[in-house]
Amino acid sequence: MAAKDIKRGLFGMKRLEVMDQSGAEAIHLNSLYLLENMGIKVTSDQGRQLLKDAGADVDKNTKVCKIPGYLVDEMMRKCKRPVKMASRDSKKDFVLDGRHCYTCTDGVGLSTIDLETGERRPSTKKDVGESAKVVDYLPMMHMYNPLVTPLDVPEHAHTVHEFQVSMDNCSKHYTTGSTYKKEEAIYQLKMAEAIVGGEKELKRRPIISNLTCTTSPLVLGMTTDAAIEFSKKGCPPLLMAMPLVGATAPMTVAGATLLGNAQVIALATVLQLAAPGSPLCYSSEPMAMDVQTGLMEGLFPAANMVRAAHVQMSRYYNIPIFIGGWGSCSKEPDVQAGYEKAFSAFIAYLSGADMTSGPGLLENWMVLSYEQLIIDHEMFTMMADMLKGVKVDDDTLALETIEAVGHEGHFMGKKHTIDHAREMWQPMVTDGQPYKTWKDAGSKSAADHAREKAKEILKTHHVEPLADDIRKELAAIVQEAEKNIPAK
């Protein structure tokens, strides 16, 4: 197996399916029924006009659009694989081909656990840049969504500040998770064009994508306008359903899956009308209600089942999927954070998700922990190693080597062992030392090792900076955006 396949988590294992093909067909057909008979509320003037011009029944008072099933089917056929996710550094480009899995940070936390003091504080633009730098270093983090919202910049223009500092500190693909306004999208895309060398080049190499959320039940909000701008530029929007099981969606997994799917394909229809054949991705980040307290939790089994079902629906439509949600409601890097994140992430990848997000954030995606970011990366490297499955051939069976070693021998030093040693998973922070050695070295926890590693990365890792002329151009665009993006 090629090294690039190991690095990027080639799917070799049989994929987890939570429903059969008839279930996926039922979700699709009932989604069409909802969109055609109940309709979906579209608050975007541009979105409603696109649907109306294409034959949808649009109520100008309620803004509810009843979309013919044939139109949805026609537009979904225009959505194609593969989808290219380009990077500032072209060597870090990747393609969503349905055979590999990739990892992205989650975004828009408001607090940071300080690496030096261990105390929480409001997040800053510096945190965005430093966490971007750590992500640039980590080999199995493939794309960066700003982990936090900087609270030390003008609120209405925070997205352009995030893009500016991220591009200077990370050479990987960038996903914006909080671009809600059309004007924000316009300025971010203008910055991306400045980096790659113009509009035509950006369409060829989309270094930015947009995570755009639908609203449950059955609403396409003003984020639709931003998504349209990204589609017109050939930069893939990630169309996210966020059903809250038992609150804004039915209590059943099937019902929540249906509602989220209807919203995603409705938005896909709008975007294909705006820019036929433009790239896009399905996306899902459900949460489930704790029936004892009424609180919403993203890692409960029902939420994970909806994610897995939405992965199947993305395969039904043959489009890539971005799964949000391997976060944790834990307040610090601890055992709870470990099992919540590991279980939900592995479910998503076993289902066949092209991309997932969640590394680095705690307390329901609100708090950045550099230690957790490193630990989450460690967990994903283990998952990716297992997702390759098992290759069985004459070489891997090692029959001749077994016979040569004989009874009561060992395999250390054998050529076959040496040849395959580099394929073995290797830890970055996991401590496998005996107790006494561990005790003598300071009894360090995984979080301690991760904290030291994060500090080392920030001190020693070099990211090729943007050229000075591009930096100046981005700074000028940010100043212009601060003046022109609506404050409300």
N, C-alpha and C positions, 0 to 999 in steps of 0.2 A: 504494500500500500504506500502510495506516495506521501512524502513528508507533508505536503500542503494539505492532503486529506486528513492526516492526523491532527495537524494544527487547527483546522477549521471544523473538526467534528463531523466527519463523514457519517451519514446514516448507514449503519450496517445491520442494526437490530430490527426485528419486526416491530412495526409501529403499533402503539396502543390505540384501540378504537373503542369508544364508549357507546356507539350505536352502529347498527348495520346500515347498508346502503339505502334500504327502504326508509330508515329514519331520516337520513340526510335529504332524501327526496321529499319526504313529508314536510320537513322544515322549509325547504325551498318553496313548495307549492302553497303552503300556508302563509309564507311571507308575501308571495304574490297576491294572495287573497286579501291580506291586511292592507297592502299598499293600494290595491285597486278599489276595495270596498270601504274601508275605514279611512284610508289616506294617511298622510304624514304631514305634520305642520312644518312649513319651511319659512323661517323668519327672514331669509335672505331674499331681497327683491330680485337680484340677478338669478338666483336659483329658481325662484318661482317662474320667472319669465322663460327660462330655458325649458322648464317642464311644460309650461303652457304652449310654447311654440311647437313642442314635440307631440302635443296631443293630450296632455294630462288635463283633468278637470280641476281647475284652480278656483278656490273661493277667495275672493279678494278681501273679504271681511275677516274670516277666521284664519286665513293663510294656509288652510288645509289643501293639500294637493293629492288628488286621487290619480295614481299612476297606472296606466294599463299594463297588465302582465307581459304582453308581447314586447312593450317598450323596454321594460326592465331586462327581459331575456336578451333582447337585441344589444343593449348596452353592455351587459355582462360578458357577451361574446367578444366585445372589443377589448376587454381586459386580458392582457397576455403575460405569460412568463417568457423568458426570464426577465427580472428587473435588476438593473445595474445600480449599485450603491458605490459611487466614486468617492475618493478621498483627496485631501490636499496633496498627499503623497500617493502617487498613482500605484506604487507597489502595495498599498494597503486597500486598493479597490477590492470589492467582492461582488458576486452575482448571486441573486436569489433564484437558484435553479431547482429547488425542491429536494436537493440531495445533501445539503449542508445546513448546519445550525450556527447561528451567530448570537453574540451577546452585546447588549447596549445597557448603559446606565439608565436608571430611572431619573425623573426630574422633579423640579420645582419645590424642593424642601425649603424651609424658611429658617432653619437653625443649623448650626455646625457644632459638633463636639470638637473643641480645640485640641490640636495634637499635643500641645505643650502642657496645658493646664488640666485637660480632661473635663473642662466645664463647658456647658452650652452657652452659645452666644448667637446674636443675629448673624446671618450669613452675609458675606461681602462679595464684591467683584473679584477680590483676590482669591477667595475660596473657589469661585468658578474656574479661574485660571489654574490654580494649583491642583484641583481635582482633575481637570482636563490633562494636566501634565502627567499625573499618575496613570490615567487611562491610556495615554499615549505610550507609556512604558509597558503596560501589562499586555503580553502577547495574545491572550485570548479574549480581550475586550476589543471588539471590532468597530464600535461606533460610540459616539459620545452625545448624550442628552444632558444639558447642564443639570448637575445634581441639585443645585440650589438656585433660588432667586436672589440676586444681590439686592440687599435692602439699603445700600449706600449710593444708589443711582436713582435718577428720576423714575418713579414707578411706571409711568405710561410708556417709557422707552427702554425698560429693562431688557427686552428681548434682543435689541440690537447691541446693547452693551455685552450681553452674554455671548452673542456670536463673535463679536470683535475679540474679546479676550480668549475665547475658546480656540479660535483659529490661530492665534499666536502661540498657543501652548499645546495644541493637539493636531496631529497631521492626519487623523482618521476621519471617517464620515461623521457628519454632524446631523443630529435630529433635534428639531426644536419642539419642545413639549408644551409650550405655553403661548404660542402665537395665535391669538384669537381675532385680531383685527386685520382687515384688508391692508391697511397702511403699514402695519408691522411686517406683513409678508412682502410687500413691495420693497421696503428698505432692506430686509434681509436678502432678498433675491438680488437686489442691486449690489450689495456687498459681495455676494457669492460670485456675481459676474465679474466684479473687479478682481477677485482672487484668481479665477480661472482664465480670464482673458476675453470676456464678452458673452453675449446672450447665446450665440450659436455654440460656443464651447461648453457653456453650462448645460445645454440640452444634451450634448454628447457625453459630458462627464458631470452628472448631478452630484455635487459634493454635499448637498443639503436636502433633507426631507422634512416633512411636517406632520407631526402627530396631531390629528384633528378629531375632536370628540363629538359624537352625537349625543343627544339627550334622551334619556328613557323616561316615559314611554313615548316613542314615535314623534320626535322633534329633531329637525336639523336646524341648529342655531346659527349665529352669526359667524362661527368659525368656518362655515361653508364658503364665505367670500374669500377668506385666506386660502382655503384649500383650492379654490378655483384658480387663484393666482399661481400657486405652485404647479398645478396641472398644466397651465398654459406655458410654463417655462420648462416642462419636462422633468420637474423634480417631484418625486413620488410622495403624495400624501398617504399617511397611514390612517385608515378610516376606523376609528375606535368606537366600539360599543362598550358602554359601562353600565350594564343592568345591575341593579341592587336587588338580589334575590329576596323576595318577600316584602320589598318596599316599592321600588319603581319598576319592578318586574314580578311576574308570578313566582310563587314559592317553589314551583317545580323546576328542575333543571331543564326539561324540554321546553317549558313555557318561556323561561328566561333566554334560552338559546334562540328560540323563534323570534322573540322581540328584538334582541340584539342583531340578529341576522337581517331582519327586515330593514332596520335602520342603516346597516352597512351597505346593503345593495341599493337602497334608495339614494344614498349619497354617491355611491359609485355611478349610478345612472346620471345624476346631475353633472358629475365631473367628466364623464364620457361625452355628454352633450356639449360641454364647454370646450373640451379638447379631445376629440376622438382618438382612441388608441394610446392615450397618455398613460404612463406607468402609475400604478397605485398598489397599495397593499391592504388587505383585510387586517383588522386589529381588534383586540378584545382585552378588557381589564374589568371583569365583573367582581362584585363583592357579595357576600352573603350575610344575612341578618342573624345575629345571636338571639334566638327566640327567648332566652332568659332575661336579657337586658335590653334588647332593641338596638344595640350597637351594631355597626357594620364592620365586617372583617373580611379582608381580601384573601385570606389563606384557609378559610374553612373548606371542607370537602366539596360542598355544593358549588362554590366559586371555581374551584379547580376543575370540576366536571364540566362546567359551562365553557371554560377555556378549552378543554380538550375537545368538546363538541364543536366549538367554533373553528378549531384547527381542521377538523374533518370537513366543515363547510367550506373552508378556503380551498381545500383539495377538490371538493365538488365543483367549484368554479374555476379551478386551476389558476389561482392567483396566490402570491406569497402571503404569509401572515406574520404579524408582529404581536407577540403576546406580552402584555404587561403583567406585573404582579408578583414576582417572587421577592416581595418585601417581607416585612415583619412588623407586628405591633409591639415587639419588645422595645425597651427603652435604651438598651445598651447591647454591645456584642456579647451575647451569652448563649446558653443552651437553647433557649426558646427561639432566638433568632436563627440558630443553626438548623433546627428541625423544621421550622416554618419555611425557611428559604429553600433548603435542600429538597424537601418533599414537593413543594409547588413547582420549583424549577424543573425537576426531573420529570414530573408529570407532563409539563409543557413540551419538553424536548422528546420524551418518549412518544408523544402524540404526533410529532413531526413538525413542530413549529420551526419556521425559518429563522425567526429572531425572538428573543425574549429580553425583558428588561427587569431591573430590580436591584442590581448590585449597588451597595454603598449606602442605602437609606434604611432608617429605622423608624419606629413609631408611625406605622401607616404612611410611609413615604414623606415624612415631614422633617427628618433630622439626618444630616450627613455625618457619617462616621468613617473616617479614613481607614480605621482598623477593619471595619466591616467590609469596606470596598476590597481590601486585600484578601480577606477571608472568603468573600463571595467569589472572587476570581479563582481562588484555590479550589472551591467546590465545583465551579464550572469546568476547570481543567480535568477533574476526576470524572465528571459526567461525560464530557466529550470523549475521554479515553474509552469509556464503556460503550458509548453510542456507536463506536466503530464496529461493534460485534466481533465475532471470532472468525478469522481466516483459517481455513483448513486446507492444507496442501502438503506436498512431500516435505517442504522445508519446515513449515510450522509444526508438523507432527513430530519432527526430530527423532524418527525411529532409529536411524543409524547412530545418532549420538547417544541415545538411551542404551543401545546394545554395547556401544564402546565403553560407556561408564561402568556398566555391569552392576552386580549386586553390592550394596553398601558403599557405593562410590559417591562422588559429588560432581556437579556440573560447573563449578566455578573454574574459570580459566580456560574452559573449552571454547574453541573457535565459534561454535554455534551460539554460545552464551554471549560472547563478546560482540558478535555480529548483531544480535538483537537487543543488546543492553540499552541502546539509546532510544529504543521504542517504548521502554518502560516509563510509566508515569513518574514524575519527579516533583517532590513538594517544594514550595517556596517558604511556607511558614509552619507547616505541620511538624510537630516534634515527636520523633520516634525513639528518643533516647531512653535507656533504662532509668529507673527511678533515681538512683544515687547520682548518676551523671546529671540528670535534670535538676535535682536538688542542689548539687554543688554549683551549677551554672546560674542559680538564682530563682529556681522554681517558676520560670516564666510561662504564662498562659499563651494560648494562641493569639489572643488580643495583644499581649505584650510583644510577641514576635512580629505581628502585623504592624504595630505602631512603629517599631524600629525600621521595618522595611519601608513604610511610607515616608518616614523621615529621610532614609537613605535615597529613595527615588527622587524626592524633591531637591535633595542636595546635589546629586550626581547626574541625573538624567538630563541629556541635552536634546531639545527639540529645535529643529531647524526653523528659525523665525521667519515670519513674512518679510518680504523685501521692504525696504524703507519707503519706497514710493507707494506701495500698496497699503502699508500702515497709515500713511498720511491720508490716502484716499478713503480708507475705512473710517478714520477719525472724523473726516469732513462729513461723511455720510451719517455718522452717528449724531453729529451736531445738527445736521439738517433734520434728522428724524426726531430729535428732541423738540424741535420747533413745530413740526407738522403732524406728528402722530397725535390724534385726539387724546386728551387727558382722561376722558371718561368713556 
